[in-house]
Amino acid sequence: MALKNQLKHVAGKDVGEIIVYALSTCQWCKKTKELLKNLKIEYNYIDVDLLSKTEERELHELFGQMNVDMNFPVIIVNDKNVIVGFQEDKIRKLSK
């Protein structure tokens, strides 16, 4: 998967595999990443607006398989739980 090569890592407490799909210019995406960082939660992220066309197609396939809309940010926890948008309460629950 070429998409996995684009992951950027932020160190913190391991609460499971967390991947944030974001837009580099989105204020809600920035707030999401900042909240995770402030909670000291380890996560990986991809700014999807900076992907190649091949990686974009791969992302569309992934989101289609998971039945996820292309609204950002999208947080995928342990390949099964999905949080779409900046939902502070749900993000905070990840640290517990």
C-alpha positions in Angstrom: 0.0 0.0 0.0 1.6 3.2 -1.1 -0.7 5.1 1.2 0.9 3.6 4.3 4.3 5.1 3.2 2.8 8.6 3.6 2.0 8.2 7.3 3.6 10.7 9.6 4.1 9.6 13.2 3.5 11.5 16.4 4.8 9.9 19.5 2.8 9.5 22.6 0.9 6.9 24.8 -0.1 3.8 22.8 -3.9 3.4 23.0 -4.2 1.4 19.9 -3.5 2.1 16.2 -4.9 5.6 15.4 -4.7 7.1 11.9 -5.9 10.6 11.2 -6.8 11.4 7.6 -6.7 15.2 7.4 -6.4 18.2 5.0 -3.4 20.4 5.5 -5.5 23.5 5.3 -8.4 22.4 7.5 -8.8 24.1 10.9 -10.8 21.2 12.3 -8.1 18.8 11.2 -5.4 20.9 12.9 -7.5 21.0 16.1 -7.9 17.3 16.0 -4.1 16.7 15.7 -3.4 19.3 18.3 -5.9 17.7 20.7 -4.4 14.2 20.2 -0.9 15.7 20.8 -2.1 17.6 24.0 -3.6 14.3 25.3 -0.2 12.7 24.6 -1.8 10.0 22.4 0.4 8.3 19.8 -1.0 8.6 16.3 -0.2 8.6 12.6 -1.6 11.0 10.1 -1.8 11.7 6.4 -2.7 15.1 4.8 -4.8 13.7 2.0 -4.7 16.9 -0.1 -0.9 16.3 -0.5 -1.3 12.7 -1.9 -0.5 11.6 -5.4 -3.4 10.5 -7.7 -2.5 6.9 -7.1 -2.6 7.3 -3.4 -5.9 9.3 -3.7 -7.5 6.3 -5.5 -6.2 4.0 -2.8 -7.8 6.2 -0.1 -11.1 6.3 -2.0 -11.0 2.5 -2.1 -10.2 2.3 1.6 -13.0 4.7 2.6 -15.4 2.9 0.3 -14.6 -0.5 2.0 -15.2 1.1 5.4 -18.3 3.0 4.3 -16.7 6.3 5.3 -17.6 9.7 3.8 -14.8 11.9 2.5 -15.4 14.5 5.2 -12.4 15.5 7.2 -10.8 14.8 9.6 -11.4 11.1 9.7 -9.9 9.1 12.6 -9.7 5.4 12.3 -9.0 3.5 15.5 -7.7 -0.1 15.3 -9.0 -0.4 11.7 -12.6 -0.6 12.9 -13.9 2.4 14.9 -14.3 5.7 12.9 -14.7 9.2 14.1 -15.6 11.7 11.4 -15.2 15.4 12.1 -13.8 17.2 15.1 -15.7 15.4 17.9 -13.8 16.4 21.0 -15.6 14.1 23.5 -15.0 11.0 21.4 -11.4 12.0 20.9 -10.9 12.5 24.6 -12.3 9.1 25.3 -9.4 7.6 23.4 -7.0 8.6 26.2 -9.0 6.6 28.8 
